[in-house]
């Protein structure tokens, strides 16, 4: 896919995801933080199905969606994308900037929507801050997206299996937030939408402003002079 086509696709995806995110955020804020469609049913099911082993696994998975793990994985994605030391350094910086800036924007949006979490009595792990969008969800989804891009760029073989593993991890982190009772499912959905939109914006910006990978066009060869008389 050419850079122009990649930019157009990324821009369209970003626009669609961010519009959907904005609508969901307005609905969540308009309801005063009350649970939305299916939120209570999914939380009730989670609270009623928590054997100790499943809770331990969910906590282990959810812990990978925050802290140093996403940044290490984002750095790995950047190092994988580049073909030369200079391009690896640029891709590394771009991936880390995408993740860090996404977290900062998401934090501002959480404060703006100011949606309360489910009641503390339903929690099976520690949590802090506002609820929408889910921070673990958006962070892991952005990271999974960066890894998926690296796989698409540099993995000629075994691509489908690697993509399945990466994307499954990104989805599972979000689902554990509901299972552990610290988020409504609509918070997780908001995190996924935000992550897709943010990644689309980052890819759009990179495709429009990043260094060209192709070689410069060669100078046209002048036609030979006309034969003499």
MARTOR-422422 format. One record per residue (C-alpha): residue number from 1; chain; x, y, z. Coordinates in Angstrom, 1 decimal, decimal comma. Layout:
BEGIN
k c u v w
NUM A X Y Z
...
END
This chain:
BEGIN
k c u v w
1 A 0,0 0,0 0,0
2 A 1,4 3,4 -0,9
3 A 1,8 6,1 1,7
4 A -1,0 8,2 0,3
5 A -3,4 5,2 0,5
6 A -2,2 4,3 4,0
7 A -2,8 7,9 5,1
8 A -6,3 7,9 3,6
9 A -7,3 4,6 5,2
10 A -5,8 5,6 8,6
11 A -7,6 9,0 8,5
12 A -10,9 7,4 7,7
13 A -10,5 4,8 10,5
14 A -9,5 7,5 13,0
15 A -12,5 9,7 12,1
16 A -15,0 6,9 12,4
17 A -13,6 5,6 15,7
18 A -13,3 9,0 17,3
19 A -16,8 10,0 16,3
20 A -18,2 6,8 17,8
21 A -16,1 7,4 20,9
22 A -17,4 11,0 21,2
23 A -21,0 9,8 21,0
24 A -20,4 7,1 23,7
25 A -18,7 9,7 25,9
26 A -21,6 12,1 25,6
27 A -24,1 9,3 26,4
28 A -22,0 8,2 29,5
29 A -21,7 11,8 30,7
30 A -25,4 12,5 29,9
31 A -26,5 9,6 32,1
32 A -24,6 11,0 35,0
33 A -22,2 8,0 35,1
34 A -25,0 5,4 35,4
35 A -24,4 2,1 33,8
36 A -25,4 1,8 30,1
37 A -26,6 -1,1 27,9
38 A -25,7 -4,4 29,3
39 A -23,2 -2,9 31,9
40 A -25,0 -4,2 35,0
41 A -25,7 -7,6 33,5
42 A -22,0 -8,2 32,6
43 A -20,8 -7,0 36,0
44 A -23,3 -9,1 37,8
45 A -22,2 -12,2 35,8
46 A -18,5 -11,4 36,6
47 A -19,1 -11,0 40,3
48 A -20,9 -14,4 40,4
49 A -18,2 -16,3 38,5
50 A -14,9 -15,6 40,3
51 A -13,1 -18,8 41,4
52 A -9,7 -17,9 42,9
53 A -7,7 -19,4 40,0
54 A -9,6 -17,3 37,4
55 A -9,2 -14,1 39,5
56 A -5,5 -14,7 39,8
57 A -5,2 -15,2 36,0
58 A -7,3 -12,1 35,4
59 A -5,1 -10,0 37,8
60 A -1,9 -11,2 36,0
61 A -3,3 -10,3 32,6
62 A -4,7 -6,9 33,7
63 A -1,3 -6,0 35,2
64 A 0,3 -6,2 31,8
65 A -1,9 -3,4 30,6
66 A -0,2 -0,7 32,6
67 A 3,2 0,4 33,9
68 A 6,4 -0,6 32,1
69 A 5,1 -3,5 30,1
70 A 3,3 -1,5 27,4
71 A 6,3 0,8 26,9
72 A 8,7 -2,1 26,5
73 A 6,3 -3,7 23,9
74 A 5,9 -0,3 22,1
75 A 9,7 0,0 22,0
76 A 10,0 -3,5 20,6
77 A 7,4 -2,6 17,9
78 A 9,5 0,5 17,0
79 A 12,8 -1,4 16,8
80 A 11,1 -4,1 14,7
81 A 9,7 -1,6 12,2
82 A 13,0 0,0 11,2
83 A 15,4 -1,5 8,6
84 A 18,4 0,6 9,4
85 A 19,7 2,0 12,7
86 A 18,4 5,5 11,9
87 A 15,0 4,3 10,9
88 A 14,8 2,0 14,0
89 A 15,6 5,1 16,2
90 A 12,9 7,1 14,5
91 A 10,3 4,3 14,7
92 A 11,2 3,7 18,4
93 A 10,7 7,4 19,2
94 A 7,4 7,5 17,2
95 A 6,0 4,5 18,9
96 A 6,9 5,6 22,4
97 A 5,5 9,1 21,6
98 A 2,3 7,6 20,3
99 A 1,7 5,6 23,5
100 A 2,8 8,3 25,9
101 A 0,7 11,1 24,2
102 A -2,3 8,7 23,9
103 A -2,1 8,1 27,7
104 A -2,0 11,8 28,4
105 A -5,0 12,6 26,1
106 A -6,9 9,7 27,6
107 A -6,3 11,0 31,1
108 A -7,6 14,4 30,1
109 A -10,7 12,8 28,6
110 A -11,3 10,7 31,8
111 A -11,2 13,9 33,9
112 A -13,6 15,6 31,4
113 A -16,2 12,8 31,4
114 A -15,7 12,2 35,2
115 A -17,6 8,9 35,2
116 A -17,7 7,0 38,6
117 A -16,5 3,4 38,7
118 A -18,8 0,6 39,8
119 A -19,2 0,2 43,6
120 A -16,1 -0,7 45,4
121 A -17,7 -3,8 46,9
122 A -17,6 -5,4 43,5
123 A -13,9 -4,9 42,9
124 A -11,5 -7,8 42,9
125 A -8,3 -5,6 42,3
126 A -7,1 -2,1 43,0
127 A -8,2 0,8 40,8
128 A -8,0 4,6 41,0
129 A -9,3 7,6 39,1
130 A -12,3 8,0 36,9
131 A -13,8 5,2 34,9
132 A -14,3 6,3 31,2
133 A -12,5 5,4 29,1
134 A -10,7 2,5 30,7
135 A -7,0 3,3 31,0
136 A -5,7 -0,3 31,0
137 A -7,9 -1,0 28,0
138 A -6,8 2,0 25,9
139 A -3,1 1,5 26,8
140 A -3,0 -2,2 25,9
141 A -5,0 -1,6 22,8
142 A -2,7 1,1 21,5
143 A 0,3 -1,1 22,3
144 A -1,3 -4,1 20,6
145 A -2,0 -1,9 17,5
146 A 1,7 -0,8 17,4
147 A 2,8 -4,4 17,6
148 A 0,3 -5,4 14,9
149 A 1,7 -2,7 12,6
150 A 5,2 -4,0 13,2
151 A 4,2 -7,5 12,4
152 A 2,4 -6,4 9,2
153 A 5,5 -4,5 8,1
154 A 8,3 -7,0 9,0
155 A 6,8 -10,5 9,4
156 A 6,5 -12,3 6,0
157 A 5,8 -15,6 7,6
158 A 3,6 -16,6 10,6
159 A 1,9 -13,3 10,4
160 A -1,6 -14,5 11,2
161 A -0,6 -16,4 14,3
162 A 1,4 -13,5 15,7
163 A -1,4 -11,0 15,0
164 A -3,9 -13,3 16,7
165 A -1,7 -13,5 19,9
166 A -1,1 -9,7 20,0
167 A -4,7 -8,7 19,4
168 A -6,1 -11,4 21,8
169 A -3,9 -9,9 24,5
170 A -5,2 -6,4 23,8
171 A -8,8 -7,6 24,0
172 A -8,3 -9,7 27,1
173 A -6,8 -6,9 29,1
174 A -9,9 -4,9 28,5
175 A -12,2 -7,8 29,4
176 A -10,4 -8,4 32,7
177 A -11,3 -4,9 33,8
178 A -15,0 -5,8 33,7
179 A -14,4 -9,3 35,2
180 A -12,5 -7,7 38,1
181 A -15,3 -5,2 38,7
182 A -13,4 -2,0 38,3
183 A -15,0 -0,9 35,0
184 A -18,3 -1,0 33,2
185 A -18,1 -2,7 29,8
186 A -19,0 0,7 28,2
187 A -15,8 2,0 29,7
188 A -13,9 -0,8 28,0
189 A -15,7 -0,2 24,7
190 A -14,7 3,5 25,0
191 A -11,1 2,5 25,6
192 A -11,1 0,4 22,4
193 A -12,7 3,1 20,3
194 A -10,2 5,7 21,6
195 A -7,3 3,4 21,0
196 A -8,3 2,7 17,4
197 A -8,9 6,4 16,7
198 A -5,6 7,5 18,3
199 A -3,7 4,9 16,4
200 A -5,4 6,0 13,2
201 A -4,3 9,6 13,8
202 A -0,7 8,5 14,6
203 A -0,5 6,4 11,4
204 A -2,0 9,2 9,4
205 A 0,5 11,7 10,8
206 A 3,4 9,3 10,2
207 A 2,3 8,6 6,6
208 A 2,0 12,3 5,8
209 A 5,1 13,6 7,5
210 A 7,5 10,7 7,9
211 A 10,6 10,3 5,8
212 A 10,2 8,7 2,4
213 A 11,4 5,2 2,1
214 A 11,7 5,1 -1,7
215 A 14,6 6,3 -3,7
216 A 14,6 9,7 -5,3
217 A 13,6 9,8 -8,9
218 A 16,5 9,8 -11,3
219 A 17,2 12,8 -13,5
220 A 15,7 12,6 -17,0
221 A 18,2 11,7 -19,6
222 A 18,4 14,4 -22,2
223 A 17,8 13,3 -25,8
224 A 20,8 12,9 -28,0
225 A 21,8 15,9 -30,1
226 A 20,5 15,8 -33,7
227 A 23,0 14,4 -36,2
228 A 25,1 17,0 -38,0
229 A 24,6 18,0 -41,6
END
